[in-house]
Amino acid sequence: MAKDSDFDPSDLFHDVPEPPKRDDRAVVPGAGDDGYEVIGGDDTPDDDAAAAPVPPPIPVVPRADRVKKQVKSADDVTFENEFESAQRERSREPKNDDLSGKHGDPGATKPRKKSKSTDSSGPRETSKATAEARVDEVWTRSAEWNPTLVKIIPAALLVAFLVYSLLSAMKFGMAFAALFIGCFVLLVLSYPILITLERPVRMTPEQAARDYFDALSHHFPHYRRMWLVLTANARSTPEYSSYAGFCDYWKRRLASVRPSGAGAWTPIEFKVDDFQADKSAGKTALDADFTVVVSVRGRSAPIASFKQTAGFVKGPDKMWYLNDGRVEKL
């Protein structure tokens, strides 16, 4: 029997062996000793999972400038050779502009048409009277309207004073009548201004001729505008040499052309047609031929038509002026 001193109480307790730890690392089957381990993931690999498909390469469309020229077919080459041969044969044929050829023959040469702009006579020579003409007074709005405003302003002041005097005398009926009559008189006096609100832009000789004769086509012809678009030479003629004489000249002309059935207040219209002259670009004077058609407003048939020849001169304001304000046949 052993001694009590040899007894160790710790012998009563024995260490319980720990259970083996589970290894989460899965070994790929068939890898053997040289296989590799996959860390993480499922315990068992998914054998049914298919590998991700690899997308096929996207074809790149070549640029147009890098595409090589396609080889022509034998038919195309043959056609081009025949066409070039025909062209060479046609180039060897003698050229003659006077040959008319047969109808339908593509190889026949047709005669050339003469251009309308071609003129064997060349530019028209400006007459001496037109070349020596000058413009002393240019057209301005004040020069055209001042004679009319001189009449309108005193008339307006007179009407205003008369209406005020009647109202002060408590005569309302007479004041209203004076106001109505005064407004009518002022409207008649303002007629030359109302028909000339548009500026006479005369950038070409034809525009100058149209503006001149358009001023006649009113109930009361605007002689003032006609006078202002004339040169200094055109204002001194055997028929007239002043503005008053110019007005009398045209009044006689209008009375002679007015038909018997037309009223005294019916306008006589003048239209410029068939204007023929050289190009005015770069020139300061030229002569022109045109036709003036005269008719009564409201009637379709003209009562007169005549040829007119006149000179035109460019003034200091770069506008064109007539060198003759008369009519030859009227």
C-alpha positions as CSV (number, residue, x, y, z in Angstrom):
1,M,0.0,0.0,0.0
2,A,1.3,3.3,-0.9
3,K,1.9,6.0,1.4
4,D,-0.4,8.9,1.8
5,S,2.4,11.3,1.2
6,D,2.8,9.9,-2.3
7,F,-0.8,10.8,-3.2
8,D,-1.3,13.7,-5.6
9,P,-4.9,15.2,-5.7
10,S,-4.4,16.5,-9.2
11,D,-4.3,12.9,-10.4
12,L,-8.0,12.8,-10.0
13,F,-8.6,15.2,-12.8
14,H,-7.7,14.2,-16.4
15,D,-7.6,16.5,-19.4
16,V,-10.5,15.8,-21.8
17,P,-9.2,15.8,-25.3
18,E,-10.6,18.6,-27.5
19,P,-12.7,17.5,-30.5
20,P,-11.0,18.0,-33.8
21,K,-11.7,21.3,-35.4
22,R,-13.5,21.3,-38.7
23,D,-11.5,22.6,-41.7
24,D,-13.5,25.0,-43.8
25,R,-11.0,24.8,-46.6
26,A,-12.2,22.5,-49.4
27,V,-9.8,20.5,-51.3
28,V,-10.4,20.2,-55.0
29,P,-11.0,16.5,-55.8
30,G,-8.4,14.9,-57.9
31,A,-5.9,17.6,-57.0
32,G,-3.7,15.2,-55.1
33,D,-0.9,16.3,-53.1
34,D,0.0,19.0,-55.6
35,G,-3.5,20.4,-55.7
36,Y,-4.4,23.8,-54.6
37,E,-6.9,24.8,-51.9
38,V,-9.8,27.1,-52.5
39,I,-10.4,29.4,-49.6
40,G,-14.0,30.2,-48.7
41,G,-17.0,29.3,-50.8
42,D,-19.3,26.4,-50.4
43,D,-18.2,23.2,-48.9
44,T,-18.9,21.3,-52.1
45,P,-18.3,22.8,-55.5
46,D,-21.2,23.2,-57.9
47,D,-20.6,20.8,-60.6
48,D,-23.7,21.8,-62.6
49,A,-22.6,25.4,-63.0
50,A,-21.4,26.1,-66.5
51,A,-18.5,28.3,-67.3
52,A,-19.2,31.9,-68.3
53,P,-19.4,32.2,-72.1
54,V,-16.8,34.4,-73.9
55,P,-18.3,37.1,-76.1
56,P,-17.2,36.9,-79.7
57,P,-15.2,39.8,-81.1
58,I,-17.2,42.7,-82.6
59,P,-16.4,43.2,-86.3
60,V,-15.1,46.7,-87.1
61,V,-16.5,48.4,-90.2
62,P,-13.6,49.8,-92.3
63,R,-13.6,53.5,-93.1
64,A,-14.7,54.6,-96.5
65,D,-11.4,56.2,-97.2
66,R,-9.5,53.0,-96.3
67,V,-11.5,50.7,-98.4
68,K,-9.6,49.6,-101.4
69,K,-11.0,50.2,-104.8
70,Q,-13.0,47.2,-106.0
71,V,-11.8,45.4,-109.0
72,K,-14.0,46.3,-112.0
73,S,-15.7,43.6,-113.9
74,A,-14.8,42.7,-117.4
75,D,-18.1,44.2,-118.7
76,D,-17.4,47.6,-117.0
77,V,-13.9,47.7,-118.5
78,T,-15.2,46.9,-121.9
79,F,-17.9,49.6,-121.7
80,E,-15.3,52.2,-120.6
81,N,-13.0,51.3,-123.4
82,E,-15.7,51.6,-126.0
83,F,-16.9,55.0,-124.6
84,E,-13.3,56.4,-124.6
85,S,-12.9,55.3,-128.2
86,A,-16.1,57.0,-129.3
87,Q,-15.0,60.2,-127.5
88,R,-11.6,60.2,-129.3
89,E,-13.3,59.6,-132.7
90,R,-15.7,62.6,-132.1
91,S,-12.8,64.8,-131.1
92,R,-11.1,64.1,-134.4
93,E,-14.2,65.3,-136.4
94,P,-14.0,68.9,-137.8
95,K,-16.0,71.4,-135.8
96,N,-18.4,73.7,-137.7
97,D,-20.9,76.0,-135.9
98,D,-22.9,76.4,-139.0
99,L,-23.8,72.8,-139.4
100,S,-27.3,72.0,-138.2
101,G,-27.2,68.2,-138.5
102,K,-30.0,65.8,-138.7
103,H,-32.8,65.7,-136.2
104,G,-32.1,63.3,-133.4
105,D,-28.4,62.9,-134.2
106,P,-26.6,63.5,-130.9
107,G,-23.3,64.1,-132.7
108,A,-24.7,67.0,-134.8
109,T,-23.6,70.5,-133.9
110,K,-26.3,73.1,-133.6
111,P,-25.8,76.8,-134.5
112,R,-25.2,79.1,-131.6
113,K,-27.8,81.7,-130.6
114,K,-26.8,85.3,-130.5
115,S,-26.8,86.7,-127.0
116,K,-29.3,89.5,-126.4
117,S,-26.7,91.4,-124.4
118,T,-24.4,91.5,-127.5
119,D,-24.8,94.8,-129.3
120,S,-22.7,95.5,-132.4
121,S,-23.3,99.2,-132.0
122,G,-21.8,99.3,-128.5
123,P,-22.8,101.6,-125.6
124,R,-25.0,104.5,-126.5
125,E,-23.3,107.8,-126.8
126,T,-24.6,110.5,-124.4
127,S,-25.8,113.7,-126.0
128,K,-23.9,116.9,-125.5
129,A,-26.9,118.6,-123.8
130,T,-27.1,115.8,-121.3
131,A,-23.4,115.7,-120.6
132,E,-23.3,119.4,-119.9
133,A,-26.4,119.5,-117.7
134,R,-26.1,120.2,-114.0
135,V,-28.2,119.9,-110.9
136,D,-28.2,123.1,-108.8
137,E,-31.1,122.3,-106.4
138,V,-31.5,118.8,-105.0
139,W,-34.8,117.3,-103.8
140,T,-35.5,117.7,-100.0
141,R,-38.5,117.2,-97.9
142,S,-38.6,120.8,-96.7
143,A,-38.3,122.2,-100.3
144,E,-41.3,120.0,-101.3
145,W,-43.5,120.7,-98.3
146,N,-42.7,124.3,-97.3
147,P,-45.0,126.0,-99.8
148,T,-47.9,123.8,-98.5
149,L,-47.1,124.4,-94.8
150,V,-47.1,128.1,-95.4
151,K,-50.7,127.8,-96.3
152,I,-51.7,125.2,-93.7
153,I,-50.3,126.9,-90.6
154,P,-52.1,130.3,-91.0
155,A,-55.3,128.5,-91.9
156,A,-55.1,126.3,-88.8
157,L,-54.5,129.4,-86.5
158,L,-57.5,131.2,-88.1
159,V,-59.8,128.2,-87.5
160,A,-58.7,127.8,-83.9
161,F,-59.2,131.6,-83.2
162,L,-62.7,131.5,-84.8
163,V,-63.8,128.5,-82.9
164,Y,-62.5,129.9,-79.6
165,S,-64.3,133.2,-80.1
166,L,-67.6,131.4,-80.8
167,L,-67.3,129.2,-77.8
168,S,-66.6,132.3,-75.6
169,A,-69.8,133.9,-76.9
170,M,-71.7,130.7,-76.0
171,K,-72.5,130.0,-79.7
172,F,-71.9,126.3,-79.7
173,G,-73.7,125.6,-82.9
174,M,-71.7,128.1,-84.9
175,A,-68.5,127.0,-83.3
176,F,-69.2,123.4,-84.3
177,A,-69.9,124.5,-87.9
178,A,-66.8,126.6,-88.0
179,L,-64.7,123.7,-86.7
180,F,-66.2,121.3,-89.3
181,I,-65.6,123.7,-92.2
182,G,-62.1,124.5,-91.0
183,C,-61.1,120.9,-90.8
184,F,-62.3,120.3,-94.3
185,V,-60.3,123.3,-95.6
186,L,-57.2,122.1,-93.8
187,L,-57.6,118.6,-95.3
188,V,-57.8,120.0,-98.8
189,L,-54.7,122.2,-98.2
190,S,-52.9,119.1,-96.9
191,Y,-53.6,117.1,-100.0
192,P,-50.1,117.7,-101.6
193,I,-48.5,116.4,-98.4
194,L,-50.8,113.3,-98.2
195,I,-49.9,112.2,-101.7
196,T,-46.2,112.7,-101.2
197,L,-45.5,110.9,-98.0
198,E,-43.3,108.4,-99.8
199,R,-39.9,109.7,-100.7
200,P,-38.9,109.7,-104.4
201,V,-36.0,107.3,-104.3
202,R,-34.3,107.6,-107.7
203,M,-31.4,105.2,-107.6
204,T,-31.8,104.5,-111.4
205,P,-32.9,106.7,-114.3
206,E,-36.0,104.5,-114.7
207,Q,-37.1,105.3,-111.2
208,A,-36.6,109.0,-111.9
209,A,-38.9,108.8,-114.9
210,R,-41.5,106.9,-113.1
211,D,-41.6,109.3,-110.1
212,Y,-41.8,112.3,-112.4
213,F,-44.9,111.0,-114.3
214,D,-46.5,109.4,-111.2
215,A,-46.7,112.9,-109.7
216,L,-49.1,113.8,-112.6
217,S,-51.4,110.8,-111.8
218,H,-53.5,112.5,-109.0
219,H,-56.6,114.5,-108.7
220,F,-54.4,117.5,-108.1
221,P,-51.0,116.9,-109.8
222,H,-48.0,117.5,-107.6
223,Y,-46.2,120.0,-109.8
224,R,-43.8,120.9,-107.0
225,R,-42.3,117.4,-106.9
226,M,-42.0,117.3,-110.7
227,W,-40.1,120.6,-110.6
228,L,-37.7,119.4,-108.0
229,V,-36.6,116.3,-109.9
230,L,-35.5,118.4,-112.9
231,T,-32.0,119.6,-113.7
232,A,-31.2,123.3,-113.9
233,N,-31.2,123.0,-117.8
234,A,-34.6,121.4,-117.8
235,R,-36.1,124.4,-115.9
236,S,-35.3,126.8,-118.6
237,T,-36.9,126.0,-121.9
238,P,-38.7,127.9,-124.7
239,E,-42.0,126.7,-123.2
240,Y,-41.3,127.8,-119.6
241,S,-38.5,129.3,-117.5
242,S,-40.2,129.5,-114.0
243,Y,-42.2,127.3,-111.7
244,A,-45.4,129.2,-112.6
245,G,-44.8,128.8,-116.3
246,F,-44.1,125.0,-115.7
247,C,-47.4,124.6,-114.0
248,D,-49.3,126.4,-116.8
249,Y,-47.5,124.2,-119.4
250,W,-48.7,121.0,-117.8
251,K,-52.2,122.3,-117.2
252,R,-52.6,123.0,-120.9
253,R,-51.2,119.5,-121.7
254,L,-53.6,117.8,-119.4
255,A,-56.6,119.7,-120.7
256,S,-55.7,118.8,-124.3
257,V,-55.4,115.1,-123.6
258,R,-58.5,114.8,-121.3
259,P,-61.4,113.1,-123.2
260,S,-64.8,114.7,-123.4
261,G,-66.4,112.0,-121.2
262,A,-63.9,112.3,-118.3
263,G,-64.8,114.6,-115.4
264,A,-62.6,117.6,-114.4
265,W,-61.5,115.9,-111.2
266,T,-60.8,112.5,-112.8
267,P,-57.1,111.8,-112.6
268,I,-55.1,111.2,-115.9
269,E,-52.6,108.5,-115.3
270,F,-49.1,108.3,-116.9
271,K,-47.2,105.0,-116.9
272,V,-43.6,104.6,-118.1
273,D,-43.1,101.4,-120.1
274,D,-40.4,99.8,-122.3
275,F,-37.5,101.8,-120.7
276,Q,-34.3,101.3,-122.7
277,A,-30.9,102.7,-121.6
278,D,-27.4,101.7,-120.9
279,K,-26.5,100.5,-117.4
280,S,-26.2,103.5,-115.0
281,A,-23.5,102.0,-112.8
282,G,-20.4,104.2,-112.8
283,K,-22.1,106.9,-115.0
284,T,-23.2,110.5,-114.1
285,A,-25.2,111.2,-117.3
286,L,-27.0,109.1,-120.0
287,D,-29.9,109.2,-122.5
288,A,-32.8,106.8,-122.5
289,D,-35.8,106.0,-124.6
290,F,-39.1,104.9,-123.1
291,T,-42.9,104.8,-123.8
292,V,-45.5,106.8,-121.9
293,V,-49.0,105.3,-121.8
294,V,-51.7,107.8,-120.9
295,S,-55.1,106.6,-119.6
296,V,-58.1,107.8,-117.6
297,R,-58.4,106.3,-114.1
298,G,-61.2,103.7,-114.2
299,R,-60.8,102.9,-117.9
300,S,-58.8,100.0,-119.2
301,A,-58.1,101.3,-122.7
302,P,-55.4,103.9,-123.0
303,I,-56.2,107.2,-124.6
304,A,-52.7,108.0,-125.8
305,S,-49.2,106.4,-126.1
306,F,-46.0,108.0,-127.3
307,K,-42.3,107.5,-127.4
308,Q,-40.1,109.8,-125.3
309,T,-36.4,110.5,-125.3
310,A,-34.9,112.2,-122.3
311,G,-31.5,112.7,-120.6
312,F,-30.8,111.9,-117.0
313,V,-28.1,113.4,-114.8
314,K,-26.9,112.2,-111.4
315,G,-27.0,115.0,-108.8
316,P,-24.9,115.7,-105.7
317,D,-27.2,113.5,-103.6
318,K,-26.5,110.5,-105.8
319,M,-30.0,110.6,-107.2
320,W,-31.0,110.9,-110.9
321,Y,-32.7,114.0,-112.3
322,L,-34.5,114.5,-115.6
323,N,-32.9,116.8,-118.1
324,D,-36.2,117.4,-120.0
325,G,-39.6,117.7,-118.4
326,R,-41.5,118.2,-121.6
327,V,-43.4,115.7,-123.7
328,E,-42.9,115.6,-127.4
329,K,-46.2,114.2,-128.6
330,L,-49.2,115.0,-126.4
